[in-house]
Amino acid sequence: MLTIKDKIELERFIKKLRKRSTSEPEIEENVKKILNEVKKKRDKALIKYTKLFDRHNLPLKIEPDEIKKKADNVSKEVIDALRFASERIRKFHEHQLENSWQYEEEDITLGQLIRPIERLGAYVPGGKASYPSTVLMNIIPAQVAGVREIAICVPTPHGELNSTVCAALHLLGIKEVYRIGGAQAIGAMAYGTETVKKVDKIVGPGNIYVATAKKLVFGEVDIDMIAGPSEILIIADSSAIPAFVAADMLSQAEHDEMACSILVTNSEKLSEAVKKEISVQLKSLPKASIAKKSLKNFGAIIIVKSLNEACDVANEIAPEHLEIMTENPEKLLPLLKNAGAIFLGQWTPEPIGDYVAGPNHTLPTSGTARFFSPLGVYDFLKRSSLIKVGKKGFNKLASYVEVLASLEGLQAHANTVRVRKTTLPPFSEI
């Protein structure tokens, strides 16, 4: 794990972080090949790639009875936890609902119609790890928005369905589920096949092949974001408890070798204590080998002179998860501009946000928090502008339209106003 004390080192480290989410040209070419084959051969391509990668010949569609049967195997403790989390997630996202609106001014009515998208496709990882929390976080906001059709694609290595993922799907009442993974799943949802109906938007995380496929189909359909490896940045001062800081850094490091864990502090004493704590806690972690590689490649402790400077560093990195472990964490909020989610205080570890706090855990990564937001109800809504102009309103606007349309050389535009002017009675009679 790096210890960074100067700007040049910091700039070098940030460049290294940005490169993590860049797919290799070879991967992009392979994904293009898969997508093109799915587009042309449809189900035939899906069956081919499912047999090749997941090694089974089972039907592409998973029937609701099969999902329920798997869900019935899950313990009451797990079901209770999923239900508890889903209720909190739903309650939070209900606050994000938007309503249509309009206003009037002198015979002119203007407004915006808010409507949900019609059909959503969600990808749920099912390879190295399966995440029922991903089901909740990606589907509940869409349900709150009013999306009528939701299709799920989940890889099933050797045909094996994950019981807890099925429990989450059953809890949310999802009935359209396909055992398709990888880039071919993204292609199926983007282009449509004999079995999978085309969707309007695709959400959900996946490996580099899934992320690359989402990037390539954007425009054919909408997507949520290009998800990169997990990351956490912790701003801490001398009041922070070293064991807490170390545990929270390791919570991201165990995700995968590309995950990023950063401590930014103005206390060298805390820095040394956290290093020792990480060494101690690593010994009891089942995924210690993954965490060690992550910390070696993308872990860092950045020493700064002040907490103001720490905020500048955080804004530059724009982390997915930003924890503030300082004496007065709220005091730093006005200085923080770029972060997917902000966790305030010693008793708010990032995994609380992952599972049960309520806000969405699908967050921008790799610096994209500078312009992306967490997944939310607003991602499943579309807006149509509403314009209604009466005769008086037309008379007020028409001459300005003529001037601007003529200025841009669009005489047919200007003519739409002129032909109407000839039918208008004198203004005094309108």
N, C-alpha and C positions, 0 to 999 in steps of 0.2 A: 504494500500500500504506500502510495506516494505521500510525502509531506511537502507541501507547496508554500513557499514564502515570498515569491516575487512574481511580477506580472508576466514575464516571458514564459515562465513555467506554467502559469495558469492558462495563458493563451494556447500553449501547446497541448495542454490537457483537454481544454474545451474542444479543440479541433479533433482530437482523438475520439471524444464522446460523440461528436456529430457524425463521424464516419460509421458508427456502429449500425445504423439503420439503413445504410446504403447497400442495395443488393448488387451482387457481382453480375457482370454482363452475361456470364454463362447461365446463371440462375434465371435472368430475365428472358433469355432465349428459350430455355426449357419451358418456362411458364407460358410464353407466347405460343409455343407449339401445342401445349395442352389445351389452352383456351381456343385456339383455332380449330383443333380437332373436335372439341365439345360443340363449338358453334356449327360445324359442318355435319358431324356424325351423331350428335345429340346423345340419346340413351346408349347407343352402341359404344361411344367413347367413354361414357361414365362407367359402364360395366367393365370395359377393358382396364381402366385405371384403378377401379376399386379392386379388381382381382389382383392387379399388379402390386399395389401399395398396401391394401388392407387384407389381402389374401383370403377372400371369400366370394362366393357366388350367390349370396342371399339377395332377396328382392331389394330394390333401392328404397322403397317406401317402408317405413316402420309403422305398423298398425297401432292404433291407440291401445288395444288390448295388451299388446306386447310391452308397451311403455308402462301401463298400469301394473302388469305382472311383475316387472322389474322394480317398480316403485314400492310395491308391497313388501319387498325384501328389506327395505330400509328401516332402521330402528326408529322408535318413537322419539328418542332424543334428537336424532338428526332431523326428522320431520318437524319437530317443535322449533328447532333452530332455524330451519328454512322458512317456516311460517312467520316466526318472529322477525327475521330479516326482511321478508317480503312486505310485511305490514309497514315497517319503518321506511323502506325504500319507496313504497307507494305513497305514503303520507307526505314525504319530502317532495316527491315529483308532482304531486297534485298542486303544490304551490307554484309550479312553473307554467301551468295552463294559461294560454292566451285566448282572448276573445276578439271576435270581429268588432270593428268600430267604424264610425263615420261621423262627419260633421258637415254643416251647411253654411254657405255664405253667398248671399245675393243670387239666388237661382242656380247655384252650383253645389252639387253634392259630391263629396270626396270621402274615400274610406278604404278599408282593407278587409277582405274576407279571409278568415283563417280556417283552413281545412286540413285534416290529416291526410297523409299519403294513403293510397289504397292498399298497397301490398308490400310487406317487408320480408326480407330474407336475413336470417341471423345465423352466423357461424359459431359453433360451440366447439372448442378444442376437445379432442378425445384421444390423442395419441399418447405422448409421454405422460401427460397429466390431464385430468378432467376436472372442470371447475363448475359446480352447480351455481356458485355465486355469479358466474358470467351469464348464466341463463336469466337469473333474476335481474341483473343490472341492465341487460340489453332488451329484455322483453317488457318489463313493467312500465318504463317510460312510454313505450309504444302503445301499450294498452291504455295508459292514462290519456294519451293523445287521441285515442279513438281509432287506431289502425284496425281495419276489419279483418285483413288476412295476414297471418304471420306464418312463414315457413322456416323450418330449422334444418340445417345441415350439420351432421355430427359424424366424424370418422369413427369407425368401429373396427379396430385392428382384430383380425381373425374372427370377425363377426360379433365380438363381445360388446354388449351395451353396458355403459356405466350406470349402476343402479341409482346413485345419488343425482346424476344428471336427469335420469328419468323421473325421479321423485320431484325435482324442481319443475320439469316440464308438466307433469301431471298436476302439481299444485297450481300452476298458472292456467291450466285448461288448454294446453297446446296439443293439437291433434295432427297437424301436418309436419311430419318429421321424416327426414331422409338419411340413410346411412351412407353419406358421401362426404369425403374429406378432401383436403388439399386444394390446389388450384382448380381442379376439375369441379369442385363444389361451387366455387365462386363463378366459374364459367356457366354452370347449370343455372344458377340463380340470375345471372346477368343476361343470358341469351335465351333461356328457356329450352326445354327438351320435351319429348313426348310425355315424360313423367313429371318433370318439374316445371311449373308455370313461372314465366319471367316475373321478376319482382321490380319494384321501383327504387328500392334502396337496400344496400347490404351493410350490416353492422357485425361487429364481433372480432375478437383477436385471433391470431393464429401464428404459425411459423413464418419464416421468411418467404416461403412459396405462396402462402395465403396472402401475406401483406403485399407482395409484388403483384399478384393477380388482382387484388383490389385496386391497386394503383392503375393497372392497365385497363380495367373495365370502367373506370371512372369516366363519366360522359355518356356511356351506354346506360348506366344507372348511377345513382348517387351513392356515396359511401360515407361512413362516419369519419374516419381518419386513418392514416397509415400508422399503425402501432409499432413502436420500436421496443427494445428491451426495457425492463423495469428500472426505475431510478428513484433515489431518495437523496435529498439534501437537508441537512440538519444545521440550523444556526443555533449555537449554544454559547453561553457564557459560563463563568466560574460557578454559577448556582446550579448548573445541570448535574444530574447524577450519572456518573460515568457508565454504570451498568445499564441504565436506561438507553443512553446514547448508543452503546455498543450493540445492545439487543435490537434496536431499531435499524441500525445499519445492516446487521446480519439478516433482518427480515426480508430485505431486498436482494442481498447477495446470494441467498439460497435459491432464488428463482432460476437463474442460469448463469453461465460463465460470462455473458455479455452484460449482465445487470451492473448498475452503477450505484455506489454508496459513498456519499461525501459528507464530511463534517467541516463546517466553517466556524471557526472560533477565534476569539481574542484572548484565549487563555491557554498558554503552553502547558500549564499544569494539567488542565482537563485533557488536552491532546494526548499527553503521555499516559494518563490514567485510562483513557478510552482504548488505546492500543493494547494495554495489558488486559483489559476486560474482554476485548475481542479474542485474544489468544485463549483466555480461560473458557469463554462460552463456545468457541469453535469445537472444543474437545467433546462436547456432548451433543453436537448437531449431527443428525443422520445424513444431512447433505453437506457435510463439512468440506468435502473435496470440491464441490461446485462453488461453495462460498469462498474458499481460498483462492480459486482461480479468478473469480469475479473481483475480489479485493485486490489481487495482484495486478490485474489488467486495468480495472476501472474504479478502484477505490482510492480515495484521497482524503487527507486532512489538510485543509487550507487555513493557514494562520494569517489573521488580519489584525489591524491596529485598533479597529473599533467596530461596533455593531452596525453603524451606518455603512461602513465598507463591506461588511458581511452581506448586507442587503443588496449592495451593488453587484457583488459576486453572484448572488442568487438570481438577480434580474438578468444577468448576462447568461447564466446557464439555463434559466427558465425550466426548472425541474418538474417532473411529473408530480412528485410528492415533496412538499416543503414543510418540515417540522420546525417549530420555534420553541426551543427550550432555554428561555432566558427568564430573568427575574420579573420582567414586565412584558410578556409576549405581545399583548395588544398594542403596545407603544410602537412596535415596528410595522404594524399593518399599513400605515400611510406610505411607507417607503417601499413596499413590495408591489411590484407591477406584474411579474410574470411567474405563474405557477399553476399547475393543474388543480391541486387541492392544497390548502394550508391547514396545518394541524397545530393548534395553540396549546402550549403548556406541557408539563412533564407527564400528565395522565392521559394524553391523547396520542397513543401510538398509531402509526399508519394502518395496521391491520384492522383497527376499529372502523376506519373508513372503507376498507376492503369489503367488510361483511355486513355490519349492522347499524352504522351511524344513520344512514339514509341517503346522503349524497352519492352520486354515481361513481363507481371506481374505474370506469372507462375514461381515461384521462390522456391529454396530449403528452407526448414524449419527445425526446431528442431536440429540445429547444423549441418545439412547435407551440408551447404554451404562450409564446409571444403573439400568436394570432389564432389559436384554436382554444376551444372551451371544453369542459367535461361533457360527455354525452348527456342529453336531457330531453325532456318532452319537446322542446323547440326543434330538435333534430328530426322529429317525425311530423312536423307541421309545415304546410306550404302556404304562401300568402298570395292572394290575387288583389291587385289594385282595383278599386271601384271608382268610376267617374261617371257622373250624370250632369249634363249641362242643358238648361232650358234656354229659351230665346233671349231673355235678359242677360243670362250668363254668357251666352254665345257672343252677344253684342259687346260685352266687356272684354272678351279674350281675343276676338277674331283678328283685329288689326295687328296685334303683336305676333300672332301666328303667321300672318302674311309677311311681315318684315323678316322674321327669323327664317322661314322656309325659303324666301327669295334669296336671303343672304347665303344660304347653304346650297343654292342652285337646285332646289327641289320644287319645281313649278307645279307639279301635280299635287304636292302637299298644300301649296298656297291656294290652288284651285278649289280644294274641298271647302275652303272658307268662302271664296268668291262666289261659288254657285249658290251657297246658302244665303249670302248677303242679298242677292237679287230677289229672293222670295220674302225677305223680312219687311214688315211694315215700318214706317218711320219709328224711330226709337221712342218717341213720345206716346205712341199708341201701344207699345209692348206692355 
